[in-house]
């Protein structure tokens, strides 16, 4: 722990996870029902996020311990900014995620219909693109699960001209339980906190949702293949699961991708 800290980041992160566990069970159950209904019904859970919320998107699929049915949608213009400044920098990404109308263009690439649903990660829930992704999904008849910080969202000013936040367009809200500044640790001699908590909270909620959804799919006899390490099941079985999972993802995704005719 750094000198001058009242507590270390790991202590604060542990407390954050305990808050999530103590408060988010009903919302997680409702979200798992939506996800299991979508995946078990041969549909998709479309997963979206901008900025660092891309981490939550990638956590859902594909990776070890995950399974098809979760459809990651990550626009590079709003998520690839590790060059920080210059071309592909953070300023551009933050500008783009506030552009109204872009979400409808993104959604226009897909044929969205029941039993699909949407899962949207956004710590602040204030960006116009995330807000319009949620509104657009609901307008197309899909329920929306928002993974956002209620406290952080209420403390900020929405960039959308309607004044709406992501959680205003959500059927289920999974609260990250992070504070308004996101960062968790205050240090003596520093007037601002350090060490953000939204990523670990988002990943925790995403994996809890993934597991609860899997339990329902197993009970339904509708569980897709799980991408699994060769260290667990051996190389031959791991390759079989990998190929089966990717083929299943391609089958589901190919059904929702639109052709060249824009806007139809």
C-alpha positions in Angstrom: 0.0 0.0 0.0 1.3 3.4 -0.9 2.3 5.8 1.9 -0.4 8.2 2.8 -3.3 6.0 1.7 -6.1 5.3 4.2 -6.5 2.0 2.5 -5.1 0.2 -0.5 -6.9 -0.3 -3.8 -7.4 -4.0 -3.2 -9.1 -3.2 0.1 -11.4 -0.8 -1.7 -12.0 -3.1 -4.6 -12.9 -5.9 -2.2 -15.4 -3.7 -0.5 -16.8 -2.7 -3.9 -17.4 -6.3 -4.8 -19.1 -6.9 -1.5 -21.4 -4.0 -2.2 -22.3 -5.5 -5.5 -22.9 -8.9 -4.1 -25.1 -7.5 -1.3 -27.3 -5.3 -3.6 -27.4 -6.6 -7.2 -28.9 -10.1 -6.8 -32.4 -9.2 -8.0 -31.1 -7.3 -11.0 -28.7 -10.1 -11.9 -31.5 -12.6 -11.7 -33.7 -10.5 -14.0 -30.8 -10.0 -16.4 -29.9 -13.7 -16.5 -33.5 -14.5 -17.4 -33.3 -12.1 -20.4 -30.0 -13.5 -21.5 -31.0 -17.1 -21.1 -34.2 -16.4 -23.0 -32.3 -14.9 -25.9 -29.6 -17.5 -26.1 -31.8 -20.5 -25.3 -34.2 -19.2 -28.0 -31.5 -19.4 -30.6 -30.9 -15.7 -30.5 -28.1 -13.3 -29.3 -27.3 -11.0 -26.5 -25.7 -8.1 -28.3 -23.0 -6.5 -26.1 -21.9 -2.9 -26.6 -19.6 -0.4 -24.9 -17.4 2.6 -25.7 -14.1 3.7 -24.2 -12.8 1.5 -21.4 -16.2 -0.3 -21.3 -14.9 -2.3 -24.2 -13.2 -4.4 -21.6 -16.6 -5.6 -20.3 -17.7 -6.3 -23.8 -14.6 -8.5 -24.6 -15.0 -10.3 -21.2 -18.3 -11.8 -22.3 -17.1 -13.6 -25.5 -14.8 -14.9 -26.8 -12.4 -16.1 -24.1 -11.9 -19.2 -22.0 -14.9 -20.0 -19.8 -17.2 -18.2 -22.2 -19.7 -19.4 -24.8 -21.5 -18.2 -27.9 -24.7 -16.3 -27.7 -23.0 -13.1 -26.5 -22.4 -11.0 -29.6 -19.6 -8.3 -29.0 -20.1 -5.0 -30.8 -17.0 -2.8 -30.3 -16.5 0.2 -32.7 -12.7 0.8 -33.0 -13.3 4.6 -33.4 -14.5 4.7 -29.8 -12.5 2.0 -28.2 -9.0 1.9 -29.8 -7.2 4.9 -28.3 -4.1 3.5 -26.7 -2.0 6.0 -28.8 -3.6 8.5 -26.4 -2.7 11.6 -28.5 -2.3 12.2 -32.2 -4.1 9.9 -34.7 -6.6 7.5 -33.1 -6.2 9.4 -29.8 -8.4 9.8 -26.8 -9.8 13.2 -27.8 -11.3 11.8 -31.0 -12.8 8.8 -29.2 -14.4 10.9 -26.6 -15.8 13.3 -29.2 -17.2 10.4 -31.3 -19.0 8.8 -28.4 -21.0 12.0 -28.0 -22.1 12.2 -31.6 -25.9 11.8 -31.9 -27.1 9.6 -34.8 -24.1 7.3 -34.9 -25.8 4.6 -32.8 -28.6 4.3 -35.4 -26.0 3.8 -38.1 -24.4 1.1 -36.1 -27.7 -0.6 -35.4 -28.5 -0.4 -39.1 -25.9 -3.1 -39.7 -28.0 -5.7 -37.9 -31.4 -7.3 -38.2 -32.6 -7.0 -34.6 -35.7 -8.9 -33.4 -36.9 -11.1 -30.6 -35.6 -13.2 -28.8 -32.5 -11.0 -28.8 -31.6 -8.6 -26.1 -28.9 -5.9 -25.5 -26.3 -5.6 -22.8 -24.6 -2.2 -22.7 -21.6 -1.4 -20.5 -21.0 2.3 -19.6 -19.7 3.4 -16.3 -21.1 6.9 -16.6 -23.9 6.1 -18.9 -23.8 9.7 -20.2 -22.5 9.4 -23.8 -24.9 10.0 -26.6 -23.9 6.8 -28.5 -24.6 4.5 -25.5 -27.9 6.3 -24.7 -29.0 6.0 -28.3 -27.9 2.3 -28.6 -30.2 1.5 -25.7 -33.1 3.6 -27.0 -32.6 2.2 -30.5 -32.6 -1.4 -29.3 -35.8 -0.9 -27.3 -37.4 0.8 -30.3 -36.7 -2.4 -32.2 -38.4 -4.4 -29.5 -35.3 -5.7 -27.6 -35.0 -5.4 -23.9 -31.9 -3.6 -22.6 -29.6 -4.5 -19.7 -27.4 -1.5 -18.6 -24.2 -2.1 -16.6 -23.5 1.4 -15.2 -22.8 3.3 -12.0 -26.0 4.9 -10.8 -24.0 7.2 -8.5 -21.6 8.3 -11.2 -24.3 8.7 -13.8 -26.5 10.9 -11.5 -23.4 13.0 -10.7 -22.7 13.8 -14.3 -24.3 15.7 -17.2 -25.6 13.7 -20.1 -24.2 14.6 -23.5 -27.4 13.7 -25.3 -29.7 16.6 -26.2 -32.6 14.8 -24.6 -30.9 14.9 -21.2 -31.4 11.1 -21.0 -28.9 8.7 -19.4 -28.3 5.1 -20.3 -30.2 3.8 -17.3 -33.3 5.8 -18.5 -33.5 3.4 -21.5 -32.8 0.2 -19.6 -35.2 -2.6 -18.6 -32.7 -3.9 -16.1 -29.9 -1.9 -14.4 -26.8 -3.6 -13.0 -25.2 -1.0 -10.7 -21.4 -1.0 -10.7 -21.7 0.6 -7.2 -18.7 2.8 -7.9 -18.5 6.4 -6.6 -18.9 9.5 -8.7 -15.2 9.9 -9.5 -14.8 6.1 -10.3 -11.4 6.1 -8.5 -11.4 4.4 -5.1 -8.4 5.6 -3.2 -7.7 9.0 -1.6 -4.1 9.8 -0.7 -2.8 12.4 1.8 -1.3 15.3 -0.2 -3.3 14.6 -3.3 -6.6 16.4 -3.9 -8.1 13.8 -6.3 -8.6 10.0 -5.9 -6.7 7.4 -7.9 -7.4 3.8 -8.9 -10.6 3.4 -10.8 -13.1 0.7 -9.8 -15.5 0.4 -12.7 -13.5 -2.1 -14.7 -13.3 -4.8 -11.9 -17.0 -4.1 -11.1 -18.0 -4.5 -14.8 -16.0 -7.7 -15.2 -17.4 -9.1 -12.0 -21.0 -8.3 -13.0 -20.4 -9.7 -16.5 -19.0 -13.0 -15.3 -21.7 -13.4 -12.6 -24.3 -12.8 -15.3 -22.5 -15.2 -17.6 -22.5 -18.0 -15.0 -26.2 -17.4 -14.0 -27.2 -17.5 -17.6 -25.2 -20.7 -18.2 -27.0 -22.4 -15.2 -30.3 -21.6 -16.8 -29.2 -22.8 -20.2 -27.9 -26.1 -18.7 -31.3 -26.6 -17.1 -33.0 -25.9 -20.4 -30.8 -28.3 -22.3 -29.7 -25.4 -24.5 -26.1 -24.8 -23.3 -23.7 -23.9 -26.2 -20.1 -25.2 -26.2 -17.8 -23.5 -23.8 -14.3 -22.3 -24.9 -12.0 -24.3 -22.6 -8.2 -24.4 -22.1 -6.3 -27.5 -23.2 -4.8 -27.6 -19.7 -8.3 -28.6 -18.4 -9.7 -30.9 -21.1 -6.7 -31.8 -23.3 -5.7 -30.4 -26.7 -8.0 -32.5 -28.8 -11.1 -31.7 -26.7 -10.1 -28.0 -26.4 -9.8 -27.7 -30.2 -13.2 -29.4 -30.6 -14.8 -26.9 -28.2 -13.1 -24.0 -29.8 -14.2 -24.9 -33.3 -17.7 -25.7 -32.2 -18.1 -22.5 -30.2 -16.8 -20.3 -33.1 -19.0 -22.2 -35.6 -22.0 -21.6 -33.4 -21.1 -17.9 -33.0 -20.8 -17.5 -36.8 -24.1 -19.3 -37.4 -25.9 -17.0 -35.0 -24.2 -13.8 -36.0 -24.7 -14.5 -39.8 -28.4 -14.4 -39.2 -28.4 -10.9 -37.9 -25.9 -9.2 -40.2 -27.5 -7.0 -42.8 -26.4 -7.0 -46.5 -25.3 -4.1 -48.5 -28.6 -2.3 -48.6 -28.2 0.4 -45.9 -31.1 1.2 -43.6 -33.5 -1.6 -44.6 
